[in-house]
């Protein structure tokens, strides 16, 4: 079927119906164009399709539960570049095909920021996959054939944004390093962004992949088009745990006094 010209439709409504595949409406456009319900039908159909698309991409992204970024305690880290973080949420790095590395110790909010970035990208219409490093590498290593591995690699190579959490918390064999290298290389060649969190500076990644020969090249491709944001501070989760313990101790003292 040849594309239909819509130059005579100032509102481009007919074209929007065509793009949604509602060809019956398009073919009988002269019958429906002036109907008062046609604009409502168009808006309802577009809204429903956008919501279904978002729901599908949310399921595929596997972000899980997370706190909204407006609950982030910016006063807690000793050092954090809030302006740089705010700029990330404009998602300009996706247009540039750049990577982002959030570096810092355990509990300073790296995963929270990562999940919020993933959710923002989904809301802007991008495809996203969120995974921990261990889950992704274990998934790839479990493939028992070249064909199966190739298909699995596509799962991590094709989304507009790949979010990889917790690089550096475990050590991996050379096999796992090679698999991460393949993911990074495929995304590097297609200029698709990776955002990852790590608790280790790049010069210490030899501890993460102690016997791998590809680590230097892996890091080189990862940082070639990337922004590194360092966060320094104590664990916020530990802070919350101490606060809860103090509240419980206070409550117990109050109960004891009233008995």
Buried (B, 14 or more C-beta within 10 A) or exposed (E): EEEEEBEEBEEEBBBBBBEBEBEEBBEEBEEBEEEEEBEEBBEEBBEEEEEEEEEEBBEBBEBEEBEEBEEBEEEBBEEBEEEEBEBBEEBEBBEEBBBBBBBBBBBBBBBBBBBBBBBBBBEEEBBBBBBBBBBBBBBBBEBEEEEEBEEBBEBBBBBBBBBBBBBBBEEBBBEBBBBBBBBBBBBBEEEBBBBBBBBBEBEEBBEBBEEBEBBEEBBEBBEEBBBBBBBEBBBBEEBEEEEEEEEEEEEEEEEEEEE
